Amino acid sequence: MKILIAGDGKVGMTLAKKLLLEDNDVTLIDINQSVLDSTVERIDVMTLQGNAASMEVLKQAGVMNADLLIAVTSADEINLLCCMTAHILNKKLHTIARMRNPEYGDQIYEMRDVFGLSMTVNPERQAALEIERLLKYPGFLKRDTFAKGRVEIVELRIDEESKLCGVPLYDMGSIVKCKVLICAVSRDCEVFIPGGDYVFKQGDRIFVTAASDHLTTLLRNLGIVQHKVKNVLLCGGGGVSFYLAQQLEKSGINVQLIEQDEKRCIELACQLPQINVIHGDASNQFLLESEGINDCDALVTMTGLDEMNMIISLFGTRCKVPQIITKVDHTENNIQDSLPIGSVVCPKDLCCTNIVRYVRAMQNAVGAAITMHTIADGQAEAMEFMVDDNTQHCGEPLKNLPIRKNVLIACITSGRRTDIPNGDSTFRKGDRIIVVSSGDQVIKQLNDIFVG
């Protein structure tokens, strides 16, 4: 596919890298030549300097022959104009625009045909929804939902006090006392699918597939105490904080928000009249203590600096805050994996995952993934597929299937029945299958998991 990406920021460059790995023809457009030069040093991508909302620039980029335009510049208005202009030049073009301003939300939906939009993405809103889900189910570092909410893949960290520390995988069932499947393990920045003789050790991050109604049992039998969240302290007043505070207030949760910029504090106080907005430096220990960090149920750090978020979260860990969530924009170095900073949420990665799923769906009109999540810091993917007439090996036991290396069938749902499979399990037309891939291969449709 020929894909144009307008905007060479964090999202634009990450998308270019992911889409190039899947053999797409990608051109990156940005008004700043030095930014493009920096990207070319990292990845082998075609670039064009210019205003992506200009007809001439879009024509130079090859919009007439393109399949998809993704507009992710820093300005919502430019993204809209870019998509609208491109769609006028090429009526068959699919367009995706990043929209951040909450004031545009309903308006853009009503006018999507006017702007020629196929899809919009809002990384800040997506991140806020992810954080809200984690706050509603304390105990997990990450939660990804499949099969219309009936199945989840959850992330847990093994610490020295964990009941699983030093236990081989084949003995896990006697501890958790519910049917689950370990679909991936991250150890020392390496991600793999473990065998039955794998022994858990301190520092492992494990990814567990389970029916949603078994999650409470899983936590209880692992001795993980769930604290119902009533008081939340938010550090940073950006877009994620706004959306999150708005959602938490609707849920009846008491929210305190600390923001350093006075003008932004006034804006937030006007937009969120029920929220206690505090003007101050969230990295100031005295301020955090005076605002009750020692008594809050959850701390969410969302300033504009990853380093600041990590430092505040580390202080929260020292204060024994029951649940800590840290927003991180740069996950390339995996520094956060070795730090006790709770759950890590990356808006950029959430946004890119949704766009990549859309691209794969365009390439495979039939058989594309229904749901897709990246796990283990992007080193593995969990995908949900529908079994159809074209699916190979229907009705055959899993133990007989020629499944590719580093690919695991983690769950099969049939109607209301959810099956954590074993070697004798089978699937049939109409079933939903959750597949986890930790290798380099790209799984675009269900038949890609089979050899040959």
N, C-alpha and C positions, 0 to 999 in steps of 0.2 A: 504493500500500500504506500501511496505517496502522502506524506503527512507534513503539514506546515505547523510550526510552533511559534507563536508570537509572544516574546518575552523570555529573556535568558536569565531569569532569577533562579532561586532554589528549586521551584517546581518545574520550570522550563527545562533546566539542565538535567534534572533527575528523570523527567519524562523522556527526553531525547536519548539518554543512556539506556533506559529500559526498552524503548521501542526499537532502537537500533539492534539490540540483542535479539529481537524477534524478527530480524531481516526486513524491517521497513525502511523505506526511502524517506529520510527525515531532513528537513531544512529548518534551521533556527533563525528567527528574525529578531533583531533588537536594534534600538537606536544608538546604543553605545558600543563602538567598535572595540574598545579595550576589554569590555566584558566578554564579547564574542571571542576575542583572541585568547582570553584566559580559559574559556570553555574548550576551544580547539586543542589547547595543550593537554587537556584531560581526556577528551573523547574525539573520535574521528567522525565529525559531523559537518555537513554543508551549512554555511552561515551566510546571512545577507544583512548588511547594515542599512537601516532605514526605519521609517515610521510604518509599522505594520497595518495601520488603518488607512494608509494611502493606496489608491488604486494602482498607481504605477509600481510601487514596491511589491504589492501582492502579485501583479502580473510578472514582474521580474523573478519572483519566488516560484512561479509556475502554478498559480492558483487555478488556472483554467484546466489543468490536468490532475489536480490534487483530489484525493478522496476525503480528506479530513483536515480541518483547521482547528487548532487548540489555542485559544487566546488566554494567556496567563500573565499579562503585563501587570504592573503594580496599580493600574487605574481601571476601575470598573467601566468607566465611560469609554475608554479606548478599547477595551475588550469587546464591548457591545458594538461600537462603530466598526471595528475590525471584522467581526462576524457578519454584520449586516452588509458591509461592502463586499466581502468575499462571496457571500451568498448571491448578491446581485450579479457578480461576474461569473459564478458557476452555480446554477440552480441545483445541481445534483450533489453539491458539496455538503458533508456533515460538518457541523460546527459545535464546539464546546467552549463556553466562556466561564472564567472564574469570576464570581461576584461576591464581594465581601460586605458591602454596605447593607445593613439590615433594613434601611429605608426603601431599598429597591426590591426586596423579596417578592411581595405579592404583585407588584407592578410588572416585574420581569416575567412572571408566570403568565399573567394576562396578555402580555405583549410579545410572547416568545415567537409567534409567527411573523410579527412585524420585523423583529430583529434577525429572523432566519436561524433561530437557535434549536439545535438538536438536544442539547443538555447544558445544564449549568452546574457548577461545583462551588462549594463554599467551604474551604479547608477549616476555617475557624469554627463554623457551625458543626461540621463533622466531628472535630476534636471535642467540642463541648458535649455533644451527644455521647461520645465514647467515654468521657470522664464521668458524665452523669450515670451511665450504666455501671461503671466501676464503683461509684459511691453507693449505688443501690444494692450492690452485692459485694461487700467488703470481704477480703480474704484472697481474692485473685488479683494477679498483676495485670491480666488482660483477659478479655472475653470476646469471642467471635461467635456469632449466631448463624445457624443454618436451619434448613427444613422448616421455614416459617416459625422459628423460635423454639422448635422442639429439641434441637440438638445444639450443643455448644462445644467449642474448643477453648479450654481455659489454660492459663499459664500460672504455674506455681514455682516458687524457688525453694530448693532444699537447703535448710540451714542445719546447724549442728544439733538443734533440739528436735528436728523433724522426726516423726515416726518412721519415715522412709529412709533416713540416712543409714547407709550400710546395708540396706535390704536389697536382695536381688529382685528383678522385675517379676519373676514367676511367683514370688511370695506376696506381691502387692495386694492381690484380691483378698487375702485373709485379714488385711489391715483396713482397707477402705470399705469392705463388705457391700459393695455395689458394683455393677458392671461398667467398667471404664476401659479405655484403651490408651496407652501411651503412644502417641503418633509421632513424636519427635522429642529429642533432648538436645539442649545446648550446653556444651561443656568446653571451657577455654576457647570460646569464640568459634568452635566447630559444631555444626548441626548435623545430626544423623538420626536414623530410625533404629531404635535399640532392639536387640534380641532378648530372649527370655532370661538369659544368664547375666544380663547387664546389671551391675550393682550401683545403686544411687549413692552419690557422695555429696558432701557439703559444697554448695555453690552451683550445683546443677540447676538449670531451669528446664522444667518439664512441661510438655504440652499434652493435655489430657482431653480426649474425646469422651463425652458423656451425654446422656439424655438430660435435658434441662431440669427435670424433676428429681434427678439424683444428685444435683450439686450440693444441696444442703447436707445430705447424708455424707457426701465426700468430705466436706469441710469438718463436719462433726467428728467423723471417725479418724481424721488426721489430727484432731485436737486443735484445729484453727478456730479461735473464738471470733464470732461475728459481732461487731459493735454497730448497732443501728445508728446511722449518722443523723445527728440533730443540729450540730453546730459546725460550720465549715469556714475556714479562713482562706481567702483567695489572695494571692500576692501577684500584683500586676493587673492593669486595667485595660488590656487590649481587647481585640475582638472576641477571643475565646472566653475571656472573663465575662464580657457582656452577655454572650449567649448562655453561658453556664449559670451565671447569677440569675438570669431571667427564668431558666428552667427550674433551678433549685427553689426559687421563691414560690413558684406554682406548686411545688411539692411540699410546701410548708416547712422547709429547712431554713434555719437561721443562718444568714450569710453576712460575713464581714469582709470587705474588700479594701486592700491597701494599694494605693497608686501614688507614684512620686510626682507626676506632673499635675500641677494645680488646675490648669485649664481642663485637662481630661477628667479630673475629679468632679468638677462642676458639671460637665457633660453627663457623666455617669449618674450623678446624684439626681439630675433632671430626668434622665431616661429610666432610672430604677429607683423610684421614690421610697420603696419599702426596704431597700438595701442600705446597710450602714457603710458608707464610703469614707475611708480615712486617708487623709493627705499625709504621706510620709514615705520614708525609705524602708522597703520591706526587708532589706538586709540588715537593718539595725536591730540588734539583739534586744535592746531595752524596749523598743517599740513593739516587737513581736511578743515579748513577755507581758507588756502592759495591755495588749489587745487579746490576751488569753490563749496564747499558743499551747500552754501547758494543760488547758482544759478543753480544747477543741477536739472534735471527733475525727476531723480530717483536715489536712493541709494540702492545698493545690498551688503549686508555684508556676506562674505563667508570665513572668516579666519577659522583656525582649531579648534577654541574654541567657544563653544556655548555662554558662558558668555561674551566673547569679542564681538561677533556678536550682542548680545542683547544690550550691552552698547553703541556700535557705532550707532545702530538703534535708540535707545532712544535719543541720541544726534541729529540724523537726524530729529527725530520728533520735537525736540525743535527748530531746524533750519527751521521747516516748509517745509521740502522737500516734494513735492507733492506725490511721491510714494516711499514706502520703502519695501524691500523684505529681509527677514532674513533667512539664512540657519541654520537649527538646526539638530543636529545628535541624540540628546536624547529627545524624546517627552513623555517619560513615566510619568513625574511628572506634565505635563501641566502647567509649570510655565509661559510659553510664552503667555498663553491665557489671562492673566490679565495685560499684558504689551502692551503699544501702539507701537508695533514694525512692524506694517504693515502685509504683507503676510508672512506666515511661510512655508518654503519648506524643506522637510526631504528626502534626497536621499535614505536613508535606507528603508523608508516606501514605496517609489515609486518602488524600486527594488523588495521588498518582495511581493507587490501586484501583479506584473507581474508574479512572480514565482508561487504564490498560484493559480492564474488563470490557469496557465499551468497544475498544479497538478490536479485541478478540471476537466479540459478538458480531462486529461488522464483517470480519473475515470469515466467520462461520455462522451464517444465518441460521443454520440448523445444527444443533448439538453443542452450542457454546455454553460456557459456565453460567448457571443461574446466579450463583453467589461466589465471590472470591475474596479471600483475605490473605494478607501476607503475615507470617508469623516468624518468630525467632529473628527479629531485626531485619526482615526482608530476605533471609537466607532460605526460607521455605514458603510454599504456598499451599493453602487449603482451599479447595474448590468444590462446589456442589454442581452435579450434572443430573439431568433427567435421562433415564434409560428409554430409548425409542426404538423404532423399527430397524435403524441402522446400527445399533449397538451390537458388538460382537460378544460371543460367549454367554449369551443369556441362558440361565438355567444350569450352568456348569458350576461345580463347587470351586470356591476360590483357590483351594490348594492345587487345583489342576490348571489354573490360568497362567499364561506366559506374561506375567506382569514385569514391567521394566524395573531395573535396579533403582533404589532410592524412591520408590513409589509405594504408597500404602493405601488400601481401601479402609477408611477409618470408620465408616458408618453406612448402613443401608436403611432407608425408611420406606415403608410400604403402607400407604394409607395412614392409619393412626399408629401403626406398629413401628418401633424404632429398634434396630438390631445393631449391637456392637459385634461385628462379625468374627467368626473363626474360620478355620479351613473348610468346614462343611457348608458354610453359608453360600447362598446363591442370590442372584438378582434377576428381575424380570421387567418387561416393558411397563412403564409407569412409575417404577421405583425411582427414588432419589438416592444418589451415591455421593458420599463425601470422600474426596481423594486428597491425600497429602503428598506433596512432591518436595524432596529436599535436595534434588540434584540440579544440574544445569539445564536439563531439558525443559522445553516449554510445552505445557499441556494445554492445547487450545480446545480440544474436544475429547470426549470420554475414550474413544478408541485409541487416542495417543498414549494411553497408559500401557497398552499391550505391545509386546515385541512382535515385529513382523506385520 
